Amino acid sequence: MDARYRKLFNAAYTDGLYERYLADFFHLCDCPTDMQIAQTPVFLPDVLRARCERAGAEILAQLCDPARIARMHAAIPPQWNAPGETALPTFCIIDFAVALDETGELTPKLVELQGFPTLIAYETMQCDAWANALQTIPGLDLDWTSRFSELSRGAFLELARRVILGEHDAQHVVLMDLDPPSQKTYPDFTASRRLFGIESVCPTALVKHGKRLYRKNADGFEIPVERIYNRVIFDELERKGVTLPFDFRDELDVEWTPHPNWFWIWSKYSLPFLDHPAVPRATFVSQLDELASDVTESYVTEHYVLKPLFSFAGAGVNVAPTAEDVAVIAVDQRAGWCLQEKIEYAPVLQAADGGGVKVELRLIYLRPDDAPTFTLAQNLCRLSRGTMMGVDHNKEHAWVGSSIGIWPTMSP
């Protein structure tokens, strides 16, 4: 979006440049991916970056408010309420749509948030791959970064290592997700192994002896698991009816990063508790009696998006709900849905074919176990020309999908 660099990039863009970038990216991740990867990085302008940093910090301060956290605890289902909850999670992600304010300036609008990990290692490699590719374009052969808080690559990786490994040796830390090779995020898992030395493990493959969990290495030996880098999406566990060798409610002799309860506490469930100019109004469907005058056919369809609170990747989101769509949600399920004011993504990124592309920017915050506060560390971007950000809504488009926001470490 930064016009200084967009013009140079678009003029120099070729399919060959994109193919070389992809090959380098896959090599760095040590794995190809079937994720849709955009043909461009996002050149983040200084003013937008500053606005996002400020809004993110103010929203995070509200999330950390003990009174709000106490109210957000209602999100945790009893069957998933794990003991040993930490005072704060070790990860926070805040997703902003890039919109236009009343003066036509770029501004962030909150889409959702999560006390849950994201693609830390994958985005490190994506930044490296774009930095390498841009060295071949005159005027763009600069020192590029995607990291906030003036973090060097080495300082960022050390911070991420502390958050993921804690004080443990990598062989006793696992990245846990269901059937890792089948996940679209698997390139992040292989990149995590390359950067941090940790293996990805399906929870069904763990062995429980008393309060201890063990993983089996390639030779079948049981290795104690002392810390879990938790990437399990609970709705996937429920949807697939997975049987685990342990119960999340068990008193286990293991550390979590982040603790599983934060998947629920900081989530779309948090949206109605926030009060900020960058946060669209959100209301639990179970509380819609308070907005009875608003819930008309045209008002809901024109002004709201209907969202399930605990799904990922846009699953179940209805961008044009009707009053009937809201009414048919069963009474015992209404607390798991919210109506959120629509956000108008602006097509602010100019593609080489002349079309506009919508941008979503994710801010990634990290907090080691012994740190009292979060550090804004990294970002990722998603690009779209469809009605939503997900791949299913962009299959017929180019210049969409996974990307990253970058800027030069020093102005040219």
Secondary structure as UniProt FT lines:
FT   HELIX           3..12
FT   HELIX           15..29
FT   STRAND          42..43
FT   HELIX           46..63
FT   HELIX           66..72
FT   HELIX           73..75
FT   HELIX           78..80
FT   STRAND          91..100
FT   TURN            102..103
FT   STRAND          106..114
FT   HELIX           120..134
FT   TURN            135..136
FT   TURN            138..139
FT   STRAND          144..145
FT   TURN            149..150
FT   HELIX           153..165
FT   TURN            166..167
FT   HELIX           170..172
FT   STRAND          173..176
FT   HELIX           180..182
FT   TURN            184..185
FT   HELIX           186..196
FT   STRAND          199..201
FT   HELIX           203..205
FT   STRAND          207..209
FT   TURN            210..211
FT   STRAND          212..216
FT   TURN            218..219
FT   STRAND          222..225
FT   STRAND          227..230
FT   HELIX           234..240
FT   TURN            248..249
FT   STRAND          255..257
FT   TURN            260..261
FT   HELIX           262..265
FT   HELIX           268..273
FT   TURN            277..278
FT   STRAND          282..284
FT   HELIX           285..291
FT   TURN            292..294
FT   HELIX           297..303
FT   STRAND          304..308
FT   TURN            309..310
FT   TURN            313..316
FT   HELIX           323..327
FT   HELIX           331..336
FT   STRAND          337..341
FT   STRAND          349..350
FT   TURN            352..353
FT   STRAND          356..366
FT   TURN            369..370
FT   STRAND          375..384
FT   HELIX           391..393
FT   TURN            395..396
FT   STRAND          401..403
FT   STRAND          405..408
//
